[in-house]
């Protein structure tokens, strides 16, 4: 039986030549297998560097309802196509259609309450004194919230305690501390007085409305604990107001300072929102866009406030408060854009 022939180089030079030919052959094979736009790192065999643009990436999957959310920043979007509405030329993530992958938590609502402008909350604080049945207000706010979660297909039962906390933060616009005690769970509204006022009568009404809402949510969320709620003023006297010139978003959180880290992408975004102090007038359309792509829970809640305030409610102070808030954000006043804003936040 003949032995198979094995080529054995007869010299070191021949051996190096054979190895070089094999190396070139392997490199050609690897280059043929690499995706278009990728190149082999010189001097690092087996390593690839992808030189790709957004245009080279696969397109996102569309949503029949136009409802999307981002797995990275956790924002919710009502948009026409799966492209980030704030950083379309830079963000490499595609918003996810809620029909394809539903949001696994309510953290998106929580972040809206924590970091977005407190415009709607301050307007609601102006209407609250005119509402006599604040227990009914709380029940309706709870219903609005559950309806919105279902509309956006949020899997809120996966974490019912977070869902409850997210409701409070979204509605109040302030952070919430939690204490688990022998008598139940206590929520502390941290520095909520900056938004809702320091008057005791207003605080009592807000607390009654929130406890009514919490009790209405306990059943659907499957919670049986006793809950209580208190105000805690401890950190700042004034919230910081910031604007990012790259994504054109407004933020309100923390205390006044010159620049802050992006609250939605703190580990990845290289752009720094800056203070609005001394800022030249900004386009009101930028704020309109934020409320247009955001879930319409702000709109639903404001409509509930105005309904319960009654047909005789005098809107003069409400309009004055809106004007004051727009001044605080250095925003323009184009009539058409102002009309759009009022519709989106439930004033019309």
C-alpha positions as CSV (number, residue, x, y, z in Angstrom):
1,X,0.0,0.0,0.0
2,X,1.5,3.3,-1.0
3,X,2.0,6.0,1.6
4,X,0.4,9.4,0.9
5,X,2.9,11.9,-0.2
6,X,3.6,14.7,2.2
7,X,5.6,17.7,0.9
8,X,8.4,18.6,3.3
9,X,10.3,21.8,2.6
10,X,14.0,21.1,2.2
11,X,15.2,24.4,3.5
12,X,14.2,27.3,5.8
13,X,13.8,29.6,2.8
14,X,11.4,27.2,1.1
15,X,9.5,26.8,4.4
16,X,9.1,30.6,4.7
17,X,8.0,30.8,1.1
18,X,5.4,28.1,1.6
19,X,4.1,29.8,4.8
20,X,3.8,33.2,3.0
21,X,1.8,31.6,0.2
22,X,-0.6,30.0,2.8
23,X,-0.9,33.3,4.6
24,X,-1.8,35.2,1.4
25,X,-4.4,32.5,0.6
26,X,-6.0,32.7,4.0
27,X,-6.1,36.5,3.9
28,X,-7.8,36.4,0.4
29,X,-10.3,33.9,1.8
30,X,-11.0,36.1,4.9
31,X,-11.4,39.2,2.7
32,X,-14.0,37.4,0.6
33,X,-16.0,36.4,3.7
34,X,-16.0,39.9,5.3
35,X,-19.0,42.1,4.9
36,X,-18.8,45.0,2.5
37,X,-17.3,48.0,4.2
38,X,-15.1,46.0,6.6
39,X,-11.3,45.8,6.4
40,X,-8.7,43.6,7.9
41,X,-6.5,45.2,10.6
42,X,-2.9,45.2,9.4
43,X,-0.6,43.5,11.8
44,X,-3.5,41.9,13.7
45,X,-4.4,38.6,12.0
46,X,-7.9,37.6,12.5
47,X,-9.2,41.0,13.7
48,X,-11.5,43.1,11.6
49,X,-12.4,46.8,11.8
50,X,-15.8,47.7,10.4
51,X,-15.9,50.9,8.5
52,X,-19.6,51.3,8.1
53,X,-22.0,54.2,7.8
54,X,-25.7,54.4,9.0
55,X,-26.7,53.8,5.4
56,X,-24.9,50.4,5.4
57,X,-26.9,49.1,8.4
58,X,-30.1,47.2,8.0
59,X,-33.4,49.1,8.2
60,X,-35.6,48.8,11.2
61,X,-38.9,47.0,11.3
62,X,-42.0,49.2,11.0
63,X,-44.8,49.5,13.5
64,X,-48.4,49.5,12.2
65,X,-49.4,51.8,15.0
66,X,-46.4,54.1,14.7
67,X,-45.4,53.3,18.3
68,X,-41.8,52.6,19.1
69,X,-39.4,52.5,22.0
70,X,-35.6,52.5,22.3
71,X,-33.9,49.7,24.1
72,X,-30.9,51.9,24.7
73,X,-32.3,55.2,26.0
74,X,-35.7,53.9,27.0
75,X,-37.6,56.8,25.3
76,X,-41.0,56.1,23.7
77,X,-41.7,57.5,20.2
78,X,-44.8,58.1,18.1
79,X,-43.2,58.4,14.7
80,X,-43.7,57.4,11.1
81,X,-40.6,55.2,10.6
82,X,-38.1,53.4,12.9
83,X,-35.5,56.2,13.0
84,X,-34.5,58.1,16.1
85,X,-36.3,61.4,15.9
86,X,-33.7,63.2,17.9
87,X,-30.4,61.9,16.5
88,X,-31.3,60.5,13.1
89,X,-27.9,61.1,11.5
90,X,-25.9,59.6,14.5
91,X,-27.9,57.0,16.5
92,X,-27.0,53.5,15.4
93,X,-30.0,52.0,17.2
94,X,-33.4,51.5,15.6
95,X,-36.5,52.2,17.7
96,X,-38.3,49.0,18.3
97,X,-41.9,48.5,17.2
98,X,-44.1,47.7,20.2
99,X,-45.8,45.0,18.2
100,X,-42.5,43.3,17.6
101,X,-40.9,43.7,21.0
102,X,-43.0,45.2,23.7
103,X,-41.4,47.4,26.4
104,X,-40.5,45.2,29.4
105,X,-40.9,48.0,32.0
106,X,-42.4,51.4,32.7
107,X,-38.9,53.0,33.1
108,X,-39.6,55.1,30.0
109,X,-42.4,56.9,31.8
110,X,-40.3,57.4,34.9
111,X,-37.5,59.1,32.8
112,X,-40.0,61.4,31.1
113,X,-41.2,62.5,34.6
114,X,-37.7,62.9,35.9
115,X,-35.9,64.7,33.1
116,X,-38.4,66.3,30.7
117,X,-39.6,69.9,31.3
118,X,-42.1,70.2,34.1
119,X,-44.4,72.4,32.0
120,X,-47.5,70.3,32.2
121,X,-47.1,69.6,35.9
122,X,-46.8,73.3,36.7
123,X,-49.9,74.0,34.6
124,X,-51.8,71.2,36.5
125,X,-50.8,72.7,39.8
126,X,-52.6,75.9,38.7
127,X,-55.8,73.9,38.0
128,X,-55.7,71.7,41.1
129,X,-57.2,74.3,43.5
130,X,-60.4,74.4,41.4
131,X,-61.0,70.7,41.7
132,X,-63.2,69.7,44.6
133,X,-63.4,65.9,44.1
134,X,-59.7,65.1,44.1
135,X,-60.3,61.4,44.9
136,X,-62.1,61.1,41.6
137,X,-59.2,62.9,40.0
138,X,-56.8,60.2,41.3
139,X,-59.1,57.5,40.0
140,X,-59.2,59.0,36.5
141,X,-55.4,59.6,36.4
142,X,-54.9,55.9,37.3
143,X,-57.3,54.9,34.5
144,X,-55.4,57.2,32.0
145,X,-52.1,55.5,33.0
146,X,-53.3,52.0,32.6
147,X,-54.9,52.8,29.3
148,X,-51.6,54.3,28.1
149,X,-49.6,51.3,29.2
150,X,-51.9,49.0,27.4
151,X,-51.9,51.2,24.3
152,X,-48.1,51.0,24.2
153,X,-48.1,47.2,25.1
154,X,-45.9,47.8,28.2
155,X,-45.5,44.6,30.2
156,X,-46.1,46.4,33.5
157,X,-47.0,43.3,35.4
158,X,-43.4,42.1,35.2
159,X,-42.5,44.7,37.8
160,X,-45.7,46.1,39.5
161,X,-43.8,48.1,42.1
162,X,-41.8,49.9,39.4
163,X,-45.0,50.5,37.5
164,X,-46.5,52.2,40.5
165,X,-43.4,54.3,41.2
166,X,-43.3,55.3,37.5
167,X,-46.8,56.5,37.7
168,X,-46.1,58.8,40.6
169,X,-42.9,60.2,39.0
170,X,-44.5,60.8,35.6
171,X,-47.4,62.6,37.2
172,X,-45.6,64.7,39.8
173,X,-42.4,65.3,37.9
174,X,-40.2,64.6,41.0
175,X,-38.1,61.7,42.2
176,X,-39.6,59.3,44.7
177,X,-37.8,57.7,47.7
178,X,-39.3,54.5,49.1
179,X,-39.3,53.1,52.6
180,X,-40.6,49.6,53.4
181,X,-41.9,49.6,57.0
182,X,-43.9,47.4,59.3
183,X,-47.0,49.3,58.4
184,X,-46.5,49.2,54.6
185,X,-44.7,51.2,52.0
186,X,-44.1,54.9,52.2
187,X,-43.4,57.0,49.1
188,X,-41.6,60.3,49.7
189,X,-41.9,63.0,47.0
190,X,-38.5,64.6,46.8
191,X,-38.6,68.3,46.2
192,X,-42.0,68.1,44.6
193,X,-42.9,71.5,46.2
194,X,-40.7,73.2,43.7
195,X,-43.2,72.2,41.0
196,X,-46.5,72.0,42.9
197,X,-46.1,74.8,45.5
198,X,-45.4,74.8,49.2
199,X,-48.9,75.7,50.4
200,X,-50.3,73.1,52.7
201,X,-53.8,73.1,51.2
202,X,-52.3,72.2,47.8
203,X,-50.1,69.5,49.2
204,X,-53.1,67.9,50.9
205,X,-55.1,67.9,47.7
206,X,-52.2,66.4,45.8
207,X,-51.6,63.7,48.4
208,X,-55.3,62.8,48.4
209,X,-55.4,62.5,44.6
210,X,-52.2,60.4,44.6
211,X,-53.3,58.0,47.3
212,X,-56.6,57.6,45.5
213,X,-54.7,56.8,42.3
214,X,-52.4,54.3,44.1
215,X,-55.4,52.5,45.6
216,X,-57.0,52.3,42.2
217,X,-53.8,50.8,40.7
218,X,-53.3,48.2,43.4
219,X,-55.8,45.8,42.0
220,X,-54.7,45.9,38.4
221,X,-51.1,45.7,39.5
222,X,-51.7,42.8,41.9
223,X,-50.5,44.7,45.0
224,X,-51.9,44.2,48.5
225,X,-49.6,46.4,50.6
226,X,-50.7,49.5,52.5
227,X,-49.2,52.7,50.9
228,X,-48.7,56.1,52.3
229,X,-47.1,59.2,50.8
230,X,-45.3,62.3,52.2
231,X,-43.4,65.3,50.9
232,X,-39.7,65.7,51.4
233,X,-37.9,69.0,50.6
234,X,-34.2,68.4,50.9
235,X,-32.0,69.1,47.9
236,X,-32.6,72.2,45.8
237,X,-34.7,75.3,45.8
238,X,-34.8,75.5,42.0
239,X,-34.5,72.9,39.2
240,X,-31.8,73.2,36.6
241,X,-33.0,73.9,33.0
242,X,-30.9,72.7,30.1
243,X,-30.8,72.4,26.4
244,X,-28.8,70.1,24.1
245,X,-28.0,71.8,20.8
246,X,-27.3,68.4,19.1
247,X,-30.5,66.5,19.8
248,X,-32.6,69.7,20.4
249,X,-34.0,68.4,23.6
250,X,-34.9,70.3,26.8
251,X,-34.2,68.9,30.2
252,X,-35.2,70.0,33.7
253,X,-33.7,68.2,36.7
254,X,-31.1,68.5,39.5
255,X,-30.0,72.0,40.4
256,X,-28.8,74.9,38.3
257,X,-25.3,74.4,36.8
258,X,-23.5,75.3,33.6
259,X,-23.4,71.9,31.8
260,X,-24.6,68.4,32.7
261,X,-24.2,64.9,31.3
262,X,-27.0,63.6,29.1
263,X,-29.5,62.0,31.5
264,X,-30.7,59.5,28.9
265,X,-27.3,58.3,27.5
266,X,-24.8,59.2,30.3
267,X,-22.2,56.6,29.3
268,X,-22.3,57.0,25.5
269,X,-23.4,60.5,24.5
270,X,-20.5,62.9,24.1
271,X,-22.6,66.0,23.9
272,X,-23.3,68.1,27.0
273,X,-26.6,69.9,27.6
274,X,-26.0,73.4,28.8
275,X,-27.8,75.9,31.0
276,X,-30.4,78.1,29.5
277,X,-29.3,81.2,31.5
278,X,-28.8,84.0,29.0
279,X,-29.8,81.8,26.1
280,X,-31.0,83.5,22.9
281,X,-34.6,82.8,22.0
282,X,-35.2,79.2,20.9
283,X,-37.7,77.8,18.4
284,X,-41.0,76.8,20.1
285,X,-41.2,74.1,17.4
286,X,-38.5,72.1,19.3
287,X,-40.7,71.8,22.3
288,X,-43.7,71.0,20.1
289,X,-41.8,68.1,18.6
290,X,-41.0,66.6,22.0
291,X,-44.7,66.5,23.0
292,X,-45.7,65.3,19.5
293,X,-43.5,62.1,19.6
294,X,-44.0,61.4,23.3
295,X,-46.9,59.2,24.6
296,X,-50.1,61.4,25.0
297,X,-50.5,60.7,28.7
298,X,-49.7,64.4,29.4
299,X,-52.6,65.4,27.1
300,X,-55.0,62.9,28.7
301,X,-54.1,64.0,32.2
302,X,-54.5,67.7,31.5
303,X,-57.9,67.1,29.8
304,X,-58.9,65.3,33.0
305,X,-57.9,68.2,35.2
306,X,-59.8,70.7,33.1
307,X,-62.9,68.5,32.9
308,X,-63.0,68.1,36.7
309,X,-62.3,71.8,37.3
310,X,-65.7,72.4,35.6
311,X,-66.9,74.6,32.7
312,X,-66.8,77.8,34.8
313,X,-63.0,77.4,35.5
314,X,-61.3,80.7,34.7
315,X,-58.3,80.0,32.5
316,X,-56.7,83.4,32.9
317,X,-54.2,82.3,35.5
318,X,-53.5,79.1,33.4
319,X,-52.7,81.2,30.4
320,X,-50.5,83.4,32.5
321,X,-48.7,80.4,33.9
322,X,-48.1,79.0,30.4
323,X,-46.6,82.4,29.3
324,X,-44.4,82.4,32.3
325,X,-43.1,78.9,31.6
326,X,-42.4,79.6,27.9
327,X,-40.4,82.7,29.0
328,X,-38.4,80.5,31.4
329,X,-37.4,78.3,28.5
330,X,-36.6,81.3,26.2
331,X,-39.1,80.1,23.6
332,X,-40.5,81.9,20.6
333,X,-44.3,82.5,20.2
334,X,-45.3,81.7,16.7
335,X,-49.2,81.5,16.8
336,X,-49.4,78.3,14.8
337,X,-46.8,76.5,17.0
338,X,-48.4,77.8,20.2
339,X,-51.7,76.3,19.0
340,X,-50.0,73.0,18.3
341,X,-48.4,73.0,21.8
342,X,-51.7,73.7,23.5
343,X,-53.4,70.8,21.6
344,X,-50.5,68.4,22.4
345,X,-50.6,69.1,26.2
346,X,-54.4,69.0,26.5
347,X,-55.2,72.7,26.8
348,X,-57.5,72.6,23.8
